[in-house]
């Protein structure tokens, strides 16, 4: 199962993003979609799982949940937009992580790429950074990986200069 993980598009989608999503079995969007034309364009390419973020409007909030908990390729996944980062998680997140113990905890919001194994709850924390052109980041990032028999493999960072296409 090939996955593309992105966040913080803030209404922006272009051929660079689409090219990296093409060929993936699923794309996961960790919030701040900005406009549903982003997830619609991604859905034209492959299956989409998404959560809404703090900048998303009521339509996005009716379309996507705040939290997605699901199983993918034998891994337990929890995705939300505002999750914090180890060791400073958003309010209420760390106690839930310790109880639920997902294999992957995914969030966005910070625009800062992070991949970190976390002993406090026993899983992998992923933040793909920001794929949009709004915000303080100078480089757009996303993550791609493969899930095979309950193992995350071939994790790689995809990056490109933040500029209008």
N, C-alpha and C positions, 0 to 999 in steps of 0.2 A: 504494500500500500504506500504510494508516494503522496506526500503532503507538502503543501506550500502554506506557510504561516505568516500572516501579516497583520498590521494594526495601523491605526492612526492615518488613514488615507484622507480624512477630512474632505470628502467629496471628490477626490482626485483619483482618476484611473487613466492609465495610458498604455501604449503598446509595450513598454518595458515591463510593467507589472503583468500584463496579459501573457507575454512571452514566457515569463518565469512560471506562471500558473499552468500554461499549456502542457499537457502530458501528465499532470498530477491527477490522482484519483479523487482527492478532495483538496479544497482550500479552506483554511480556518482564518477567520477575521476576528481579532481580539478587540474590537470596538473603536469608537470614534470613526464610524463609517462616513458620516457627513452627509450623504445623500444615497438613497436606495438604488440609484442608477449604478453605483459601485458594485453592490452585491448582485444586482441584476446582470451586469456585464460579466462578473465572475461566474455566475450560474449558467451563462451561455457557454462557458468553457468546461466546467466540471461541477461536481456537488459542492455546495457551500454550507459551512457551519459558521455561525457568527453570534456575537453578543453586542448589545448596544453599549455606547460609551457616554460620557458626560456631555458631549457636544451634540449628541444625536437627538432628533426631534421626536415628537409623539408617534409619528408613523413608524419610524425605526424601532421605537420602544414597543409598539404593538406587533411588529414583525419579528423581532429578535428578542430573546430573553436577556436578563442581566447576567445570568450564570448559565453555562451549559456544562452538564456533567454527562459524560458518555464513555462508551468503550470503543476503542478503535484498534483493530489488529491485536487484541489481547492486552492492551494497555488501558488503565483507568485514567481518564482525562477530566480535568476541571479547568474551564476557561471563563474568565471574567475580565472586565476592562481595568478597573481600579483594584489592584491586588497588593500593591506595595512591592518591596523587594527584600530579600533576606539581609539582615535579620529584622527589618522594620516593615512589617506587613500592615495593610490597611486594617482598620478596626474589625475585630471578629474573625479575620481570615486564619491566623495561625492556629487558634484552637480547633477550627474546622479541619484544617490540613492535618493536624495530629490525629483527629478522629477518623476522617475519611481516607487519609493516606493515598492520594492519587499518585500514579506513576509520573504524570505530567501535570504541573500547575502552570497555566498560561495566562498572562495578562499583558496589557499594553499601557497606555496612558503616559508613561514617562518620556517616550521617544528615545529611550536609551536601551540599546541592545544588551541583553543579558542571557547567558546560559550558565546555570549553576546547579550542581548537585547540593541538596540541603539535608544534612543529617537530622535536623530538628523534627522533620516529618518523613524523611526517607524517600524523597522523590526528586525530580528534576524541575527546576523553575526555568521557564522560558518567557522572554519578552523579545519579540522580533524587532523592536525599535519602531521606526515610522516609515511608511511607504509613500506618504503624501508629500506635498510641496509646501504645506503650512506648518510653521513651528520653528523652533530654534536650531534644529538639527541641520547639519550641512551635507550629510550623506543619507540617502534613503537606504533602508535595509529591510530585509525579510529573511526568514529561515526556510530551508527546505530539508526534508529528511525522509527516510523510509522507515516504515514499521513492518517488521518481519517476525512472525511468531512471538509476539510479545516483547520484542527488542527494538529500540530506536537505533537506527543505523544511518550511516552516511550523512550525518548532520553537517550542514554547510550554511554559511552566511552568503547571501546575495546582496551586493551593494552597488549603488550607482549615484552619481552626483545629483544633488537636489537642484534641479532647474526645470523650467517649463520645457515640455517636449518640443 
